[in-house]
Amino acid sequence: MRAVLQRVRHASVTVDGEQVGRIGPGLLVFLGVGRDDTDEDLSWIVGRIAHLRIFEDDEGRMNRSVIEAAGAVLLVSQFTLYGDCRRGRRPGFTQAMAPEQARVVIDQAVERLRDLGLPVETGVFGADMQVELGNDGPVTMLLDSTRQF
């Protein structure tokens, strides 16, 4: 499972001219599901999203998680995180999970984040989405459950 986390002051997602998700301070998370991802990958990525200490404490040090910072999460599914650009000029997506299965995993990620007490907004799975954000920092982190770097 792969995720791009961006610390934001605000973020929103719009589909067909209608805003479907919006948060204030927190994390914008683009989440992609790989075809071989397991529940262990899901648990790891959800744990990192919720507990990664990338928000400033009272001394200005990145020492708080999104939970501790009382932030929210805007989670947007993004299979293109599994785009393989090593050959040719057109990315291949054979490593991405099939849409029907990926939708279930994305929904589980949202549910698990909410179970941790986080307010979570989402985009619309499979839709053409427009995402707007106000970066905070900017702070951007890459997560890959198979590499766990």
C-alpha positions in Angstrom: 0.0 0.0 0.0 1.3 3.4 -0.9 0.3 6.8 0.5 1.4 10.4 0.0 0.7 12.5 3.1 0.6 16.3 2.9 0.2 18.4 6.0 -2.4 21.0 5.1 -4.1 24.1 6.5 -7.1 23.1 4.5 -8.0 20.8 1.6 -11.1 19.9 -0.4 -12.2 17.6 -3.2 -14.8 18.3 -5.8 -16.6 16.0 -8.2 -18.7 17.3 -11.1 -18.7 20.8 -9.6 -19.9 19.6 -6.2 -17.6 19.7 -3.1 -17.7 16.2 -1.6 -15.1 16.5 1.1 -13.4 19.3 3.0 -11.1 19.6 6.0 -9.4 22.3 7.9 -5.9 21.7 9.4 -4.8 18.1 9.1 -3.6 15.6 6.5 -4.5 15.2 2.8 -3.8 11.5 2.1 -3.6 10.1 -1.4 -3.9 6.3 -0.9 -3.1 3.6 -3.5 -3.7 -0.1 -3.0 -1.4 -2.7 -4.5 -2.6 -6.0 -5.9 -0.7 -8.0 -3.2 -1.6 -5.8 -0.2 -2.8 -7.6 2.9 -4.6 -6.6 6.1 -1.1 -6.2 7.6 -0.3 -3.6 5.0 -3.6 -1.8 5.8 -2.9 -1.8 9.5 0.6 -0.5 9.0 -0.4 2.4 6.7 -3.4 3.4 8.9 -1.1 3.4 12.0 1.4 5.6 10.2 -1.2 8.0 9.0 -2.7 8.4 12.4 0.5 8.4 14.5 3.3 9.9 12.4 4.6 12.9 14.3 4.7 15.6 11.6 2.8 18.4 13.4 4.5 21.0 15.4 4.5 21.1 19.2 4.6 24.3 21.3 8.4 24.5 20.7 8.0 24.4 16.9 9.3 20.8 16.6 7.5 18.1 14.5 6.4 16.1 17.6 2.7 15.7 17.3 0.5 13.3 15.3 -2.6 14.4 13.5 -4.6 12.9 16.4 -2.6 15.0 19.0 -2.9 18.1 16.8 -6.7 17.6 16.7 -6.5 17.6 12.9 -8.6 15.8 10.3 -7.9 13.6 7.3 -9.0 14.0 3.7 -8.5 10.6 2.2 -8.4 10.4 -1.6 -8.0 7.0 -3.4 -5.3 7.2 -6.1 -4.4 4.0 -8.0 -1.9 6.1 -10.0 0.5 5.7 -7.0 1.1 2.3 -8.6 2.0 3.6 -12.0 5.2 2.0 -13.3 7.1 4.5 -15.3 10.3 2.5 -15.8 9.7 1.5 -19.4 8.2 3.4 -22.3 6.3 6.6 -21.9 3.0 5.3 -20.8 2.7 4.2 -17.1 1.6 0.6 -16.5 -0.8 -0.1 -13.6 -0.6 -3.9 -13.3 0.6 -3.6 -9.7 -2.6 -1.8 -8.6 -5.4 -3.8 -7.0 -8.5 -4.3 -9.1 -11.0 -1.5 -8.5 -13.7 -3.7 -6.9 -11.3 -5.0 -4.3 -9.5 -1.7 -3.8 -12.7 0.1 -3.0 -13.3 -2.3 -0.1 -9.7 -1.7 1.2 -10.1 2.1 0.9 -13.4 2.0 2.8 -11.7 -0.1 5.5 -8.9 2.5 5.8 -11.5 5.2 6.3 -13.3 3.1 8.9 -10.1 2.3 10.9 -9.0 6.0 10.9 -12.5 7.0 12.2 -12.3 4.2 14.8 -9.1 6.0 16.1 -11.2 9.1 16.6 -10.1 11.0 13.5 -12.6 13.1 11.5 -12.2 11.7 8.0 -13.6 13.1 4.7 -13.2 11.4 1.4 -13.3 11.8 -2.3 -15.4 9.6 -4.6 -13.8 6.3 -5.5 -13.1 6.1 -9.2 -14.4 9.6 -10.0 -12.6 12.4 -11.8 -11.8 14.5 -8.8 -10.4 18.0 -8.4 -8.3 18.4 -5.2 -7.4 21.8 -3.7 -5.1 22.2 -0.8 -3.2 24.8 1.2 0.1 23.1 2.0 1.4 23.7 5.6 5.2 23.7 5.6 5.2 22.2 3.1 5.4 18.8 4.7 5.0 15.8 2.4 5.7 12.2 3.3 5.8 9.1 1.2 4.7 5.8 2.7 5.0 2.3 1.2 4.0 -0.6 3.3 6.1 -3.1 1.4 9.3 -1.0 1.9 8.3 0.5 5.2 10.8 3.4 4.8 
